[in-house]
Amino acid sequence: EQRLRQERNLEARSTTLWSIAAYLIFTLGVSGILAFMGRRQLMSLSDSHAKALQRQIEHAEELLQQAWLRNGQTRLAEQLLGQPGLERLGHSALAFLTSYLDAPVAAFYVREDNGSLKRVAAHGFTPISAQVERTFYDAQGLIGHAAAQNRVIQLDDVPPDYLQITSGLGQASPRHVLVVPLHHDGQVTGVVEMAFLRPLVKRDLELAAIMANNIGTALHGAVNRQRLQDALAETQQLNEELQVQQEELRTTNEELQEQSRVLSQSQATLENQQAELEQT
């Protein structure tokens, strides 16, 4: 009986050990599977969260960029309010662009009736730069090419002798140049040229496309007002000349009337003398 009991105890112990081992193996397997699946889910959630966060960041950047563009468009419209002349319009536009885009040097060109582009305003020019060509014709230089093709020209890594930017502390050479044609209803009305010390980014080009139409429309109106003022001045001059001619004609008419009166008096005198002679 003792031997049987020992055998049963050994069998029970062995069965218990195997049961415990099987349970541990099963538990470890299930835990591993759950851990693997949980890790995959966590990785998936992490990727989804990262993608959502990236989308939010991109959306926020897009909103900031749109707000920056709208703010620039609003401030540009404020700068162009009223009915300024060509030079005042050019200086106002350059004052905004150089400040908003951080461009230390800029120039404003207006298309004239003969098709040439004349510089009417400049910002940050040195005396040497101011002596550079002031008028460009079609397909002449970057200004003429931009106007002839009606497209934005961007230059990167320009040579150091292209232009010098000077201040009280020193001087530097711009590394990037942007030439933007101004247009109204598809017709080029002028050109803006800007030089930068920093690289150009996407929003700079987007603002350039917006301001090309806005400034081009304002420039078209300023040119029409200038032409109207010139026509009015010419008409006024013609009216003044006509008034002078009318005054001269009136004076001549009065002189002729006086001469006619004198002739009439002379004729009356002659008739009286003739009557006296006939009576004599």
C-alpha positions as a Markdown table, in Angstrom:
| # | Residue | x | y | z |
|---|---|---|---|---|
| 1 | Glu | 0.0 | 0.0 | 0.0 |
| 2 | Gln | 2.9 | 2.4 | 0.8 |
| 3 | Arg | 4.5 | 1.5 | -2.5 |
| 4 | Leu | 1.2 | 2.1 | -4.4 |
| 5 | Arg | 0.7 | 5.3 | -2.6 |
| 6 | Gln | 4.2 | 6.5 | -3.5 |
| 7 | Glu | 3.6 | 5.5 | -7.1 |
| 8 | Arg | 0.3 | 7.4 | -7.1 |
| 9 | Asn | 2.1 | 10.4 | -5.6 |
| 10 | Leu | 4.8 | 10.3 | -8.2 |
| 11 | Glu | 2.2 | 10.0 | -11.0 |
| 12 | Ala | 0.2 | 12.9 | -9.5 |
| 13 | Arg | 3.4 | 15.0 | -9.1 |
| 14 | Ser | 4.4 | 14.3 | -12.7 |
| 15 | Thr | 0.9 | 15.1 | -13.9 |
| 16 | Thr | 0.9 | 18.3 | -11.9 |
| 17 | Leu | 4.3 | 19.3 | -13.3 |
| 18 | Trp | 3.3 | 18.5 | -16.9 |
| 19 | Ser | 0.1 | 20.4 | -16.3 |
| 20 | Ile | 1.9 | 23.4 | -14.9 |
| 21 | Ala | 4.4 | 23.3 | -17.8 |
| 22 | Ala | 1.6 | 23.0 | -20.4 |
| 23 | Tyr | -0.2 | 25.9 | -18.7 |
| 24 | Leu | 2.9 | 28.0 | -18.6 |
| 25 | Ile | 3.7 | 27.2 | -22.2 |
| 26 | Phe | 0.1 | 28.0 | -23.2 |
| 27 | Thr | 0.1 | 31.2 | -21.1 |
| 28 | Leu | 3.5 | 32.3 | -22.6 |
| 29 | Gly | 2.2 | 31.5 | -26.1 |
| 30 | Val | -1.0 | 33.4 | -25.6 |
| 31 | Ser | 0.9 | 36.3 | -24.0 |
| 32 | Gly | 3.3 | 36.4 | -26.9 |
| 33 | Ile | 0.5 | 36.4 | -29.4 |
| 34 | Leu | -1.3 | 39.1 | -27.5 |
| 35 | Ala | 1.9 | 41.1 | -27.1 |
| 36 | Phe | 2.6 | 40.8 | -30.8 |
| 37 | Met | -0.9 | 41.8 | -31.8 |
| 38 | Gly | -0.9 | 44.6 | -29.3 |
| 39 | Arg | 2.5 | 45.8 | -30.6 |
| 40 | Arg | 1.1 | 45.7 | -34.1 |
| 41 | Gln | -2.0 | 47.7 | -33.0 |
| 42 | Leu | 0.2 | 50.1 | -31.1 |
| 43 | Met | 2.4 | 50.6 | -34.1 |
| 44 | Ser | -0.6 | 51.1 | -36.3 |
| 45 | Leu | -2.1 | 53.5 | -33.8 |
| 46 | Ser | 1.2 | 55.3 | -33.5 |
| 47 | Asp | 1.6 | 55.6 | -37.3 |
| 48 | Ser | -2.0 | 56.8 | -37.6 |
| 49 | His | -1.4 | 59.3 | -34.9 |
| 50 | Ala | 1.8 | 60.4 | -36.5 |
| 51 | Lys | 0.1 | 60.8 | -39.9 |
| 52 | Ala | -2.8 | 62.7 | -38.3 |
| 53 | Leu | -0.4 | 64.9 | -36.5 |
| 54 | Gln | 1.6 | 65.5 | -39.7 |
| 55 | Arg | -1.7 | 66.3 | -41.5 |
| 56 | Gln | -2.6 | 68.8 | -38.8 |
| 57 | Ile | 0.8 | 70.4 | -39.0 |
| 58 | Glu | 0.6 | 70.7 | -42.8 |
| 59 | His | -2.9 | 72.1 | -42.5 |
| 60 | Ala | -1.8 | 74.6 | -39.9 |
| 61 | Glu | 1.1 | 75.6 | -42.1 |
| 62 | Glu | -1.2 | 75.9 | -45.0 |
| 63 | Leu | -3.6 | 78.1 | -42.9 |
| 64 | Leu | -0.7 | 80.2 | -41.8 |
| 65 | Gln | 0.5 | 80.6 | -45.4 |
| 66 | Gln | -3.0 | 81.6 | -46.6 |
| 67 | Ala | -3.3 | 84.1 | -43.7 |
| 68 | Trp | 0.1 | 85.5 | -44.7 |
| 69 | Leu | -1.0 | 85.8 | -48.3 |
| 70 | Arg | -4.4 | 87.4 | -47.3 |
| 71 | Asn | -2.7 | 89.8 | -45.0 |
| 72 | Gly | -0.2 | 90.8 | -47.7 |
| 73 | Gln | -3.0 | 91.3 | -50.2 |
| 74 | Thr | -4.9 | 93.4 | -47.7 |
| 75 | Arg | -1.9 | 95.6 | -46.9 |
| 76 | Leu | -1.0 | 96.0 | -50.5 |
| 77 | Ala | -4.6 | 97.2 | -51.3 |
| 78 | Glu | -4.3 | 99.7 | -48.4 |
| 79 | Gln | -1.0 | 100.9 | -49.9 |
| 80 | Leu | -2.6 | 101.4 | -53.3 |
| 81 | Leu | -5.7 | 103.2 | -52.1 |
| 82 | Gly | -6.6 | 106.5 | -53.7 |
| 83 | Gln | -5.6 | 107.7 | -57.2 |
| 84 | Pro | -1.9 | 108.1 | -57.0 |
| 85 | Gly | 0.3 | 109.1 | -60.0 |
| 86 | Leu | 2.8 | 106.7 | -61.6 |
| 87 | Glu | 5.8 | 107.6 | -59.4 |
| 88 | Arg | 3.8 | 107.6 | -56.2 |
| 89 | Leu | 2.2 | 104.3 | -57.1 |
| 90 | Gly | 5.6 | 102.8 | -57.8 |
| 91 | His | 7.1 | 104.1 | -54.5 |
| 92 | Ser | 4.1 | 102.8 | -52.5 |
| 93 | Ala | 4.2 | 99.4 | -54.1 |
| 94 | Leu | 8.0 | 99.0 | -53.5 |
| 95 | Ala | 7.7 | 100.2 | -49.9 |
| 96 | Phe | 5.2 | 97.4 | -49.2 |
| 97 | Leu | 7.0 | 94.7 | -51.2 |
| 98 | Thr | 10.5 | 95.4 | -49.8 |
| 99 | Ser | 9.1 | 95.4 | -46.3 |
| 100 | Tyr | 6.8 | 92.3 | -46.6 |
| 101 | Leu | 9.2 | 90.2 | -48.6 |
| 102 | Asp | 12.4 | 91.4 | -47.0 |
| 103 | Ala | 13.9 | 92.5 | -50.3 |
| 104 | Pro | 16.6 | 95.2 | -49.7 |
| 105 | Val | 16.6 | 96.3 | -53.4 |
| 106 | Ala | 13.8 | 96.7 | -55.8 |
| 107 | Ala | 12.9 | 98.7 | -59.0 |
| 108 | Phe | 9.5 | 99.6 | -60.6 |
| 109 | Tyr | 9.1 | 99.9 | -64.4 |
| 110 | Val | 6.1 | 101.2 | -66.3 |
| 111 | Arg | 5.3 | 100.3 | -70.0 |
| 112 | Glu | 5.0 | 103.5 | -72.1 |
| 113 | Asp | 3.0 | 104.1 | -75.2 |
| 114 | Asn | 5.9 | 103.2 | -77.5 |
| 115 | Gly | 6.3 | 99.8 | -75.8 |
| 116 | Ser | 9.4 | 100.6 | -73.8 |
| 117 | Leu | 9.7 | 100.0 | -70.0 |
| 118 | Lys | 10.8 | 103.0 | -68.0 |
| 119 | Arg | 11.9 | 103.0 | -64.4 |
| 120 | Val | 9.8 | 105.4 | -62.4 |
| 121 | Ala | 10.7 | 104.2 | -58.8 |
| 122 | Ala | 13.5 | 102.5 | -57.0 |
| 123 | His | 14.3 | 101.3 | -53.4 |
| 124 | Gly | 17.7 | 100.7 | -51.9 |
| 125 | Phe | 19.7 | 101.8 | -55.0 |
| 126 | Thr | 23.2 | 103.1 | -54.6 |
| 127 | Pro | 24.3 | 106.1 | -56.8 |
| 128 | Ile | 26.1 | 103.6 | -59.0 |
| 129 | Ser | 23.1 | 101.4 | -59.3 |
| 130 | Ala | 20.9 | 104.4 | -60.0 |
| 131 | Gln | 22.9 | 105.1 | -63.1 |
| 132 | Val | 22.2 | 101.7 | -64.6 |
| 133 | Glu | 19.9 | 101.6 | -67.7 |
| 134 | Arg | 16.6 | 103.2 | -66.9 |
| 135 | Thr | 14.6 | 102.2 | -70.0 |
| 136 | Phe | 14.3 | 98.7 | -71.6 |
| 137 | Tyr | 12.6 | 97.7 | -74.8 |
| 138 | Asp | 11.0 | 94.4 | -75.7 |
| 139 | Ala | 13.3 | 91.4 | -75.3 |
| 140 | Gln | 16.1 | 93.6 | -73.9 |
| 141 | Gly | 17.6 | 92.3 | -70.7 |
| 142 | Leu | 15.7 | 90.4 | -68.0 |
| 143 | Ile | 13.1 | 93.2 | -67.8 |
| 144 | Gly | 12.3 | 93.1 | -71.5 |
| 145 | His | 12.2 | 89.3 | -71.6 |
| 146 | Ala | 9.8 | 89.1 | -68.6 |
| 147 | Ala | 7.5 | 91.7 | -70.2 |
| 148 | Ala | 7.7 | 90.1 | -73.6 |
| 149 | Gln | 6.9 | 86.6 | -72.3 |
| 150 | Asn | 4.7 | 87.7 | -69.5 |
| 151 | Arg | 6.3 | 85.2 | -67.0 |
| 152 | Val | 8.1 | 85.4 | -63.7 |
| 153 | Ile | 11.9 | 85.1 | -64.0 |
| 154 | Gln | 13.8 | 83.7 | -60.9 |
| 155 | Leu | 17.5 | 83.8 | -60.7 |
| 156 | Asp | 19.5 | 81.9 | -58.0 |
| 157 | Asp | 23.2 | 82.2 | -57.1 |
| 158 | Val | 23.7 | 85.4 | -59.1 |
| 159 | Pro | 27.4 | 86.5 | -59.4 |
| 160 | Pro | 28.7 | 88.9 | -56.7 |
| 161 | Asp | 29.2 | 91.7 | -59.2 |
| 162 | Tyr | 25.5 | 91.7 | -60.2 |
| 163 | Leu | 24.5 | 94.3 | -57.7 |
| 164 | Gln | 25.8 | 95.8 | -54.4 |
| 165 | Ile | 23.7 | 96.5 | -51.4 |
| 166 | Thr | 25.3 | 99.1 | -49.1 |
| 167 | Ser | 24.4 | 100.3 | -45.6 |
| 168 | Gly | 26.2 | 102.2 | -42.9 |
| 169 | Leu | 27.8 | 99.0 | -41.6 |
| 170 | Gly | 29.0 | 97.6 | -44.9 |
| 171 | Gln | 27.9 | 96.1 | -48.2 |
| 172 | Ala | 26.8 | 92.8 | -49.5 |
| 173 | Ser | 25.8 | 91.1 | -52.8 |
| 174 | Pro | 22.3 | 89.7 | -53.4 |
| 175 | Arg | 22.1 | 86.0 | -54.2 |
| 176 | His | 18.6 | 85.8 | -55.6 |
| 177 | Val | 16.7 | 87.9 | -58.1 |
| 178 | Leu | 13.0 | 87.9 | -58.9 |
| 179 | Val | 11.5 | 89.7 | -62.0 |
| 180 | Val | 7.7 | 89.9 | -62.0 |
| 181 | Pro | 5.7 | 91.3 | -64.9 |
| 182 | Leu | 2.6 | 93.3 | -63.9 |
| 183 | His | -0.4 | 92.6 | -66.0 |
| 184 | His | -4.1 | 93.6 | -66.5 |
| 185 | Asp | -6.5 | 91.5 | -68.6 |
| 186 | Gly | -3.5 | 89.7 | -70.0 |
| 187 | Gln | -1.7 | 92.9 | -71.0 |
| 188 | Val | 1.7 | 93.7 | -69.4 |
| 189 | Thr | 1.5 | 97.1 | -67.8 |
| 190 | Gly | 4.9 | 97.1 | -66.0 |
| 191 | Val | 7.6 | 95.1 | -64.3 |
| 192 | Val | 8.9 | 94.8 | -60.7 |
| 193 | Glu | 12.5 | 93.6 | -60.1 |
| 194 | Met | 13.6 | 92.6 | -56.6 |
| 195 | Ala | 16.9 | 91.3 | -55.2 |
| 196 | Phe | 17.1 | 89.1 | -52.0 |
| 197 | Leu | 19.8 | 88.0 | -49.7 |
| 198 | Arg | 17.8 | 85.0 | -48.6 |
| 199 | Pro | 16.6 | 82.0 | -50.7 |
| 200 | Leu | 13.1 | 82.3 | -52.2 |
| 201 | Val | 10.3 | 80.0 | -51.0 |
| 202 | Lys | 7.0 | 78.9 | -52.4 |
| 203 | Arg | 4.9 | 81.6 | -50.6 |
| 204 | Asp | 7.1 | 84.3 | -52.1 |
| 205 | Leu | 6.2 | 83.2 | -55.6 |
| 206 | Glu | 2.5 | 82.9 | -54.7 |
| 207 | Leu | 2.5 | 86.4 | -53.3 |
| 208 | Ala | 4.3 | 87.6 | -56.4 |
| 209 | Ala | 1.6 | 86.1 | -58.6 |
| 210 | Ile | -1.2 | 87.8 | -56.5 |
| 211 | Met | 0.5 | 91.2 | -56.4 |
| 212 | Ala | 1.3 | 91.1 | -60.2 |
| 213 | Asn | -2.4 | 91.3 | -61.0 |
| 214 | Asn | -3.3 | 93.7 | -58.2 |
| 215 | Ile | -0.5 | 96.2 | -58.9 |
| 216 | Gly | -1.0 | 95.7 | -62.7 |
| 217 | Thr | -4.6 | 96.7 | -62.4 |
| 218 | Ala | -3.8 | 99.7 | -60.2 |
| 219 | Leu | -1.0 | 100.7 | -62.7 |
| 220 | His | -3.5 | 100.4 | -65.6 |
| 221 | Gly | -5.8 | 102.8 | -63.8 |
| 222 | Ala | -3.0 | 105.2 | -63.0 |
| 223 | Val | -1.8 | 105.2 | -66.7 |
| 224 | Asn | -5.4 | 105.8 | -67.9 |
| 225 | Arg | -5.7 | 108.7 | -65.3 |
| 226 | Gln | -2.4 | 110.1 | -66.5 |
| 227 | Arg | -3.5 | 109.9 | -70.1 |
| 228 | Leu | -6.8 | 111.6 | -69.2 |
| 229 | Gln | -5.0 | 114.3 | -67.3 |
| 230 | Asp | -2.7 | 114.9 | -70.2 |
| 231 | Ala | -5.7 | 115.0 | -72.6 |
| 232 | Leu | -7.4 | 117.4 | -70.2 |
| 233 | Ala | -4.3 | 119.6 | -70.0 |
| 234 | Glu | -4.0 | 119.5 | -73.8 |
| 235 | Thr | -7.7 | 120.4 | -74.1 |
| 236 | Gln | -7.3 | 123.2 | -71.6 |
| 237 | Gln | -4.3 | 124.5 | -73.5 |
| 238 | Leu | -6.2 | 124.4 | -76.7 |
| 239 | Asn | -9.1 | 126.2 | -75.1 |
| 240 | Glu | -6.7 | 128.9 | -73.8 |
| 241 | Glu | -5.2 | 129.2 | -77.3 |
| 242 | Leu | -8.7 | 129.4 | -78.7 |
| 243 | Gln | -9.7 | 132.1 | -76.2 |
| 244 | Val | -6.6 | 134.0 | -77.2 |
| 245 | Gln | -7.5 | 133.7 | -80.8 |
| 246 | Gln | -11.0 | 134.7 | -80.1 |
| 247 | Glu | -9.7 | 137.7 | -78.2 |
| 248 | Glu | -7.5 | 138.6 | -81.1 |
| 249 | Leu | -10.4 | 138.1 | -83.5 |
| 250 | Arg | -12.6 | 140.3 | -81.2 |
| 251 | Thr | -9.9 | 143.0 | -81.2 |
| 252 | Thr | -9.5 | 142.7 | -84.9 |
| 253 | Asn | -13.3 | 143.0 | -85.3 |
| 254 | Glu | -13.3 | 146.1 | -83.1 |
| 255 | Glu | -10.5 | 147.6 | -85.1 |
| 256 | Leu | -12.4 | 146.8 | -88.3 |
| 257 | Gln | -15.6 | 148.3 | -86.9 |
| 258 | Glu | -13.6 | 151.4 | -85.9 |
| 259 | Gln | -12.1 | 151.6 | -89.3 |
| 260 | Ser | -15.6 | 151.1 | -90.8 |
| 261 | Arg | -16.9 | 154.0 | -88.6 |
| 262 | Val | -14.0 | 156.2 | -89.6 |
| 263 | Leu | -14.7 | 155.3 | -93.3 |
| 264 | Ser | -18.4 | 156.1 | -92.8 |
| 265 | Gln | -17.5 | 159.5 | -91.2 |
| 266 | Ser | -15.0 | 160.1 | -94.0 |
| 267 | Gln | -17.7 | 159.2 | -96.6 |
| 268 | Ala | -20.2 | 161.5 | -94.9 |
| 269 | Thr | -17.6 | 164.3 | -94.9 |
| 270 | Leu | -16.9 | 163.7 | -98.5 |
| 271 | Glu | -20.6 | 163.8 | -99.3 |
| 272 | Asn | -21.0 | 167.1 | -97.4 |
| 273 | Gln | -18.0 | 168.5 | -99.3 |
| 274 | Gln | -19.5 | 167.3 | -102.5 |
| 275 | Ala | -22.8 | 168.9 | -101.7 |
| 276 | Glu | -21.0 | 172.1 | -100.8 |
| 277 | Leu | -19.1 | 172.0 | -104.1 |
| 278 | Glu | -22.3 | 171.4 | -106.0 |
| 279 | Gln | -23.9 | 174.2 | -104.2 |
| 280 | Thr | -20.9 | 176.5 | -104.9 |
